[in-house]
């Protein structure tokens, strides 16, 4: 019979926790498949403290995917990561996100590449959330207002400032 010491158990718990977090974040070497609805877990943000998350620097606290067949939580995390990354980038640098940043943000949000998110600023019938000025992308007030709703739904709190551009009634964008 195997004797379990505190040291053995401690190492086993650390290894199990690391494997669990890697799977939940989706940052392992394997390609993640979209979660089916049967894999969806009901989340009750009121029952726990929100997870602090900086989309520019922190690993994903949960799976993010744009796949419409995935659970709503994973789709919402995808939206939060992409939109918040653009807003955080603008707040940190004073500049809109260029093609390289958009590619990085899109990939982290679960998209295959930066081209996959081109629709964020031009989808017919969708509420406009991303503005393009001189080739740089910024979030607008609509997107900024959406982020707290996503945070509440996911039990996540974005750490760090978010900045957006103003859009007037004629659609003119003001980059402060």
N, C-alpha and C positions, 0 to 999 in steps of 0.2 A: 504494500500500500504506500502511496506517495505521501510524504510528509510536507505539509504546506507551512512555510514560515511567513512571517510578516513581509520579509523582503521578496519572496517569490510571489506572494499575492499582490504586493504593491506593483511589481513589474508587470504582472499579468493585467492588472487593472489599467495601468498606463497604456499598455499596448492595445487593449480592448477599446479604451476611450479614444485613442488616436485613430484606430480603424473606423470606429463609429463616426467620428467627426469628419474624416476624409470622405466617407460615403455620403454623409449628409450634405457636405459642401459641394460634392461632385468634383473634387480636385484630384482624384486618383488618376492613374494612367489609362484606365479603361474609358471607353466612350459611354456616356450615360444615355440610357433610353428614357423616354418620357414616362412619368409615373402614370399608372392607370388610376381610374377613379377609386378602385378598391384599395389602392395603396394610400389614398388621401387620409391624413390624420386631422381630426378636428382640433383647432388651436383656440385656446381661450386666453387672449392677451391680458384680460383682467386678472387672471390667476397668477401671473408672474410679472416680474420686472421686464421692461422691454430690452431687447438685445441692442446694444449700442453698435452701430455699423457705419464705417466710413467707406463708401463705395470706391474711393480712390486708392485706399491702402489696405483695407481689411479683406480677409478671405470671406467668401459667401457664408452667411449663417445658415442657409438652407438652399435647396435646389432652386435654380432659376432656369426657365425654359419658355420660349415663345410658342411652343407646340400647343395648338388649340385642343388637342386630345388630352393634354396633361391636366392635373388638378388645378383649380383656380389659384391656390396659394403659390404654386410654382410659376404660373403665368404672371401673377401680381408681383412676385419677386423679380421677375425679368423686367417688368416695366419700371419698378422702383430702381433697380440697379442702373438701367440705361439713363433714365431721366435724371436721377440724383447725381450720377457721375458727371453729366454735362453741367448741371447747376453747381456742383462742388468745384469742378475744374474752373469755371468762370469766376467763382468766388475766390479761389486760391491764386489764379494767375492774372485775372483781369482781362482775359482773352477768351474768345469762343473756341470750341473744340475743332481742331483740324481733322483731316482724314486719318492720320495715325492714331489720334486719341479716340476718334469714333470707332475705328476698327477694334481697338483695345476694349473700349466700353461695351461694344456690341458682343464681342467674344465672351467677356465676363458675364454678360446678361444671358448668355446661352445661344446667341446667334452664331451661325457658321462663319460670318465675316461682316465687314462693314457695309457691303452692298445690301445686305439683308435688311438694314434699318433705314434705307432711303425713304421708305414709305412713311416714316414718322413725321416727315414734314410735308407730305403731299397725298396722304390717303384720302380718296374720295369718300365722303360721308363720315369721316372721322373728325373729331375735335382736334384742331391744330395745336400741337404741343411744342414743336421744335421749329425755330426760325433759322434761316440761313442768311447771313449778311457777309458779303465779301468772301464767300467760301467757308466761313466759320459757322458752327452751329451753337445755338443758345436755346435754353428753355424759355418759354414765355410764362406769363402769370397763370394761365390755365394749368400748365404743367406743375407750377409751384403750388397751386391750390390743391392739386391731385395728390401730391406727395404725402401730406398728413393723413389722408384717407387710406393710402396704401400702408403707411406706417402702422396705423391702428389695426388694420385687417391682418397684418403679418406679425404684430407684436415686436416691431423693430423701431428703433429711434436712430435717425441719421445723425451722426456726430459730425460737427463742422457746419460752417455756413453754406447756404445755398443762395445763389444769385441768379436773377433772370432779367430778361429785357422786357420793355414795355411795348405794347402794340396798341395803336390808337384805333378809333372806329373805322377809319379808312384802310386799315391794314398796314400802316407805316410803322416800321420798327425803330425804336430808339434804343441805342446801345449807350448806356451811361458811361 
